[in-house]
């Protein structure tokens, strides 16, 4: 689950601090794990 869309919107006001947190969240739940083995 990578919900960076909502976080980035709010993060734009705070700065890169939120963006960094988003990156860590995405790493914990990579899209590859969510998306089936299509490749």
C-alpha positions in Angstrom: 0.0 0.0 0.0 1.6 3.2 -1.2 -0.6 6.1 -0.4 2.0 8.7 -1.3 -0.6 10.7 -3.4 -2.5 12.0 -0.3 0.7 12.5 1.7 2.5 14.4 -1.1 -0.4 16.8 -1.4 -0.2 17.7 2.3 3.6 17.3 2.3 4.0 20.1 -0.3 3.1 22.6 2.4 5.4 21.1 5.1 8.3 20.4 2.7 10.6 17.4 2.0 10.2 16.2 5.6 6.9 14.5 4.6 8.3 13.3 1.3 11.0 11.4 3.2 8.4 9.7 5.4 6.5 8.8 2.2 9.5 7.1 0.7 10.0 5.0 3.9 6.3 4.0 3.7 6.5 3.0 0.1 9.6 0.9 0.9 7.8 -0.9 3.6 4.9 -1.7 1.2 6.4 -1.7 -2.3 3.9 -1.7 -5.2 5.6 -4.9 -6.5 4.2 -6.8 -3.6 0.7 -5.4 -4.2 0.7 -5.8 -7.9 0.6 -9.5 -9.2 3.5 -11.0 -11.0 2.6 -9.5 -14.4 6.2 -9.3 -15.6 
